[in-house]
Amino acid sequence: MDDILPSGLGEREKALLAFEGRSWPSPGAKERAIREELDLAPVRYYQLLNALIDDERALAHAPVTVNRLRRVRESRRAER
């Protein structure tokens, strides 16, 4: 019974995806909002987000955002 995953995302995961779906006037504004609205260090935010975009539940919840983030990640990996 412990192997069964919950059917949906938690509130924190939904909040991260909603936050990432917003547009920002500058990177500094986004970093500030990460600290103020999510109460996370930007490094931790990006760690959580990177893990989240591999979750199929995240893809089902926010396909446009997750697919965009996956494309960005893959293009950065290809540049290395």
Rosetta blueprint (number, residue, H / E / L):
1 M L
2 D L
3 D L
4 I L
5 L L
6 P L
7 S L
8 G L
9 L L
10 G L
11 E H
12 R H
13 E H
14 K H
15 A H
16 L H
17 L H
18 A H
19 F H
20 E H
21 G L
22 R L
23 S L
24 W L
25 P L
26 S L
27 P H
28 G H
29 A H
30 K H
31 E H
32 R H
33 A H
34 I H
35 R H
36 E H
37 E H
38 L H
39 D L
40 L L
41 A L
42 P H
43 V H
44 R H
45 Y H
46 Y H
47 Q H
48 L H
49 L H
50 N H
51 A H
52 L H
53 I L
54 D L
55 D L
56 E H
57 R H
58 A H
59 L H
60 A H
61 H H
62 A L
63 P H
64 V H
65 T H
66 V H
67 N H
68 R H
69 L H
70 R H
71 R H
72 V H
73 R H
74 E H
75 S H
76 R H
77 R H
78 A H
79 E H
80 R L
